[in-house]
Amino acid sequence: MHESWDAASERTHFDDDSLFVAVRPHVDGPVRVDVFVDEIPEKFADGLVECFDGVLPLRSGVVCVHDSDDLVRLTRRISVDQPHFGVLVNDTERVDRVLVVLYDR
């Protein structure tokens, strides 16, 4: 999965039931990832730009957000089969902030 994705030229890659977001390499420092359900707190998204807005079909009823090495993982059971997601990032070549909003309605 995602073999055709060139992270150097595309910020995101959507494939079947997953979405990859390119961020800066771990040797350049940490990446902050915030996940919200249904709404983003006021002013929390200031300075961020949308890089994905759409439906992500799920087979398991569980949303999983994790790093590429699978060292950090957040999972959440959801009530819809095709949840609407929004992903925002800071607008840099080496993204170090990602905000994910899951609309579980």
N, C-alpha and C positions, 0 to 999 in steps of 0.2 A: 504494500500500500504506500502511496506517495512516492514511488520510485521516479516518476516523471517530474517531480517538483524540484525546481532550482531555487533554493532559499535565497541565493544571492540576487536573483532578479525579481522574485515575487514575495511579497510580505506574507501572504496567506495561501493556503492550499486546502481546498474542500474536496473530499473524496468519500463517497458512499455514506458512512456514518461517523466521519471524523473531520476535524478542522485543525490544521497545523498553523501556527503563527510563528514567524521567524523573529527571534530576539537576539540580543548581542551574545557573544560567546561567554561562557562562565568565567573564563580567565580575565575578562574585562570588568567583572563585578556582578553583583546580584541583579536580578530582575524582579520587580514588584508585580505581583498578580493579585488583583482583587476580584472577587466573584460576588455578585448580588443577585437576588431573586426578585423579580417583578419591578423593581425601581432602584435608581441610583440616588444616593443622598445628594442634596443640593450642593452644587459647586464641586462635587467630587470628580467630575469629568472635565473640569476646566483645563484647557490646554491639550486635550486628547482629540484624536480624529478617528472617525469610524473606518474600520478596515473590513468588517463583515457585518451583514444584517440579513438574516435569512432563517430558514427552517433546516433543522438537522434531524433527519430520520434516525430513530434509535431502535435497536432490536431488543434491548434489555430493560428499558424503563429507568435506566440509571445514567446520569451524566457524570463523566469523569474528566477532571482537569488535572494534567500532570506534566512534569518536565520531561525532556527527551530521554533522560537516563532513568526515569521512573523512580526517582529518589523522593520526590514530594508529590503527593496525590491527594486530591479532594474528590469525594464522590457524594452524590445526592440522588436519592430516588425522586422521580417526578411523576406527575399524574397524567401527562399527555404523551402520545407516541411520537409526535413530531413537534418538539418545542421550538419556539422562536428564540433565536439568540442574537445578541448584539455584542460585538467586540470592538473596543476602542484601544488605541495605542498612542504613546507620545510620538510625534511626527519627527523621528530621527532615523538615520540609516541603521543605527544600532539600538533598537527598541529596548528600553529598560523599564517600561511600565505598560502593563496590560490590564484592561478592565473588561470583565465578562459579565454580561447581564443575561439572565435566563428568565424568560417569561413563562412561568409554570401555570398557565391558565387555559 
